[in-house]
Amino acid sequence: MPSISVIIPVYNDADLLRTCLAAIAAQTRPADEVIVVDNASTDASADVAREAGARIVPEPHRGILWATTAGFDAATGDILARLDADSVPPPRWLERIEADFQTQPEASAITGTAWFYGGTAFSRWFGRYCFLGAYFTLIAYLLGHPPLFGSNFALRADAWQRMRDGLHLSRNDVHDDLDLSYRIEPDMRVIFDRNLGMSISARPFGTVAGFLRRVGWGFATVFVNEREQPFWRRRAERRAAGLIGAPLAPWHKAQAGRD
């Protein structure tokens, strides 16, 4: 059986991290290790992680891409499962990740979707049907495969080693999951499991300024990567490898993952 490392970057999110770690502890398939990357927090995040028995990896350089990289580098598992401090995984999250990799051994990565908690009814609807809808549809076209979703994905450790060196760690305006998605090589297969669900906070959509900042990061990430390799060339390489990608399942119908 493959070993699974769970990686959770955190910055000043002690209360939400406590809820996330409790959900990880309640998994039907226990994690082999839980790594909390303390990204220079000034609150009790590290204490919360320590009390939960997680392994703490400090990353003083602020930035989600730096924190994700530090966690993946420190992990010892065969599979690296990634979520955020404000994520609340359903009890069978790790069980489903393990089953996906076992039944689809050709997969280098598995990614899922999410539903939102908190905020207003409009922000939850907007996040699910507009933000995630655009992300999975438009970025999948540019990449030729489903994009990784930072709050809910898993990589094989050997895939991470191949992807790592191309990341844009020198920039502070890129999305970590989107930058990682661009590092998927032409022969790597990404599986979108519409039933691999995750509950995450709707707080990114709480203010217009916050939302526009995230959109700006998205455009910056696309720009820097498209400048290095335009989407048409990337899609041609995947087509030549026979991996242009199967059509996405209806992401907005992902309900079964809530168990």
C-alpha positions in Angstrom: 0.0 0.0 0.0 1.4 3.5 -0.8 2.1 5.8 2.0 0.4 9.2 2.0 1.7 12.5 3.4 -0.8 15.3 4.0 0.7 18.8 3.5 -1.1 21.9 4.9 0.5 25.3 4.5 -0.6 27.8 7.2 -0.2 31.5 7.9 -2.1 32.9 11.0 -5.0 30.5 10.7 -4.9 28.7 14.1 -8.7 28.2 14.6 -9.3 27.0 11.0 -6.2 24.8 11.2 -7.6 23.1 14.3 -10.8 22.2 12.5 -8.8 20.9 9.5 -6.5 18.8 11.5 -9.5 17.3 13.4 -11.0 16.3 10.0 -7.7 14.7 9.0 -7.5 12.8 12.2 -11.0 11.4 11.5 -10.1 9.9 8.1 -11.2 6.4 7.4 -7.8 5.9 5.8 -5.3 7.5 8.2 -2.5 9.7 6.9 1.0 8.2 7.3 2.2 11.7 8.2 0.7 15.1 8.5 3.0 18.1 7.7 2.0 21.6 8.7 4.2 24.2 7.0 4.3 27.2 9.3 4.8 30.1 6.9 6.0 32.7 9.5 2.8 32.7 11.5 2.6 35.1 14.4 -0.5 33.4 16.0 -0.9 30.0 17.6 -0.8 28.0 14.4 2.4 26.1 15.3 1.0 25.3 18.7 -2.2 23.9 17.2 -0.2 21.8 14.8 2.0 20.5 17.6 -1.0 19.6 19.8 -2.5 17.6 17.0 0.7 15.6 16.6 1.5 17.1 13.2 5.1 17.5 11.9 5.9 21.2 11.7 8.1 22.4 8.9 9.0 26.1 9.2 9.2 28.2 6.0 10.2 31.8 6.9 9.9 33.0 3.3 6.3 34.3 3.0 4.3 32.9 0.1 2.0 30.0 -0.6 4.3 28.6 -3.3 7.3 28.6 -1.0 5.2 26.9 1.7 3.9 24.3 -0.6 7.4 23.6 -1.9 8.8 23.3 1.6 6.1 20.8 2.6 6.5 18.6 -0.5 10.2 18.6 -0.2 10.0 17.5 3.5 7.4 14.8 2.8 8.3 11.1 2.9 5.2 9.6 1.5 4.7 8.0 -1.9 1.7 10.2 -2.4 1.6 13.9 -1.5 -1.9 15.1 -0.6 -2.4 18.9 -0.5 -5.1 21.0 1.1 -5.4 24.4 2.9 -5.8 25.3 6.5 -9.3 26.4 5.9 -10.2 23.1 4.2 -12.4 20.5 5.9 -12.0 17.2 4.1 -14.8 14.6 4.3 -14.0 11.4 6.2 -13.2 9.3 3.0 -11.0 11.9 1.4 -7.7 10.0 1.7 -9.4 6.7 1.1 -10.7 8.0 -2.2 -7.3 9.4 -3.2 -5.6 6.1 -2.4 -8.3 4.2 -4.4 -7.9 6.6 -7.4 -4.2 6.0 -7.6 -4.6 2.2 -7.2 -7.3 1.9 -9.9 -5.6 4.4 -12.2 -1.8 3.6 -11.9 -1.0 5.7 -14.9 -2.1 8.9 -13.0 0.6 11.2 -11.9 -1.9 13.5 -10.1 -5.5 13.4 -8.9 -7.5 16.6 -8.4 -11.0 17.3 -7.2 -13.4 20.2 -6.7 -15.0 21.9 -3.7 -18.1 23.4 -2.1 -17.9 26.5 0.1 -18.9 27.3 3.7 -19.3 30.6 5.5 -19.7 33.9 3.7 -23.0 34.7 2.0 -25.2 32.5 -0.1 -24.1 34.6 -3.1 -20.4 34.2 -2.4 -20.8 30.4 -2.0 -22.7 30.2 -5.3 -20.2 32.5 -7.1 -17.2 30.6 -5.8 -18.6 27.2 -6.9 -20.2 28.0 -10.2 -18.3 31.0 -11.5 -14.8 30.9 -10.0 -14.3 27.2 -10.0 -16.3 26.7 -13.2 -14.1 29.2 -15.1 -10.9 27.7 -13.5 -11.6 24.1 -14.5 -13.0 24.9 -17.9 -10.6 27.6 -19.2 -7.4 26.4 -17.7 -8.0 22.8 -18.7 -8.2 24.1 -22.3 -4.9 26.0 -22.1 -3.1 23.1 -20.4 -4.6 20.1 -22.3 -5.4 18.5 -18.9 -7.4 19.3 -15.8 -5.6 21.9 -13.6 -4.6 21.0 -10.0 -6.9 22.7 -7.4 -4.8 23.8 -4.5 -7.3 23.0 -1.8 -7.8 19.4 -3.0 -5.2 17.5 -5.0 -2.6 14.8 -4.7 0.7 14.1 -6.5 2.9 11.0 -6.7 6.2 11.9 -5.1 8.2 11.0 -8.2 6.0 13.4 -10.2 6.8 16.2 -7.8 10.6 15.6 -8.2 10.2 16.1 -12.0 8.0 19.2 -11.6 9.8 21.1 -8.8 12.6 22.9 -10.6 10.4 24.7 -13.0 8.4 26.6 -10.4 8.5 30.4 -10.3 9.7 30.8 -6.7 11.2 34.2 -7.4 7.8 35.7 -8.0 5.2 36.6 -5.3 2.3 37.1 -7.7 1.6 33.5 -8.8 -0.9 30.9 -7.7 0.8 27.9 -6.4 -1.7 25.4 -7.8 -1.8 27.0 -11.2 2.0 27.2 -11.4 2.2 23.6 -10.4 -0.4 22.7 -13.1 1.9 24.3 -15.7 4.7 22.0 -14.6 2.8 18.9 -15.5 5.0 17.3 -18.3 3.6 16.0 -21.6 3.7 12.3 -20.5 2.0 12.9 -17.1 -1.7 12.1 -16.7 -3.9 14.2 -14.4 -7.2 12.7 -13.3 -10.2 14.9 -12.4 -12.4 13.0 -9.9 -15.7 14.9 -9.6 -16.5 13.0 -6.5 -13.3 14.0 -4.7 -14.9 16.8 -2.8 -13.6 19.3 -0.3 -15.3 21.9 2.0 -13.4 25.2 1.9 -14.0 28.7 3.2 -15.7 31.3 1.0 -13.7 34.1 2.5 -11.7 34.8 -0.7 -15.0 36.1 -2.2 -15.8 38.2 0.9 -14.5 41.5 -0.6 -14.1 42.8 -4.2 -10.5 43.7 -3.5 -9.6 40.3 -2.2 -11.2 38.6 -5.2 -9.6 40.9 -7.7 -6.2 40.2 -6.1 -6.7 36.5 -6.7 -7.7 37.1 -10.3 -4.6 39.2 -10.8 -2.4 36.4 -9.5 -4.1 34.1 -11.9 -3.5 36.3 -14.9 0.1 36.8 -13.8 0.6 33.0 -13.5 -0.8 32.4 -16.9 1.2 35.2 -18.5 4.6 34.1 -17.1 4.0 30.5 -18.1 2.5 31.2 -21.5 5.5 33.4 -22.3 7.8 30.4 -21.7 5.6 27.9 -23.6 2.4 29.0 -25.5 -0.7 26.8 -24.9 -0.8 25.6 -28.5 2.7 24.1 -28.3 1.8 22.5 -24.9 -1.4 20.9 -26.3 0.5 19.7 -29.4 3.1 17.9 -27.1 0.3 16.2 -25.1 -1.5 15.3 -28.2 1.6 13.7 -29.6 2.0 11.7 -26.3 -1.7 10.6 -26.6 -2.6 12.6 -23.4 -4.6 15.6 -24.6 -6.9 14.5 -21.8 -10.4 13.0 -21.5 -13.3 15.5 -21.3 -13.9 16.8 -17.8 -16.8 15.3 -15.8 -19.5 17.8 -14.8 -17.6 19.5 -12.0 -20.7 21.2 -10.7 -22.4 17.9 -9.9 -19.7 16.7 -7.5 -21.8 15.8 -4.5 -20.8 12.3 -3.6 -17.6 13.4 -2.0 -19.5 14.9 0.9 -19.6 11.6 2.7 
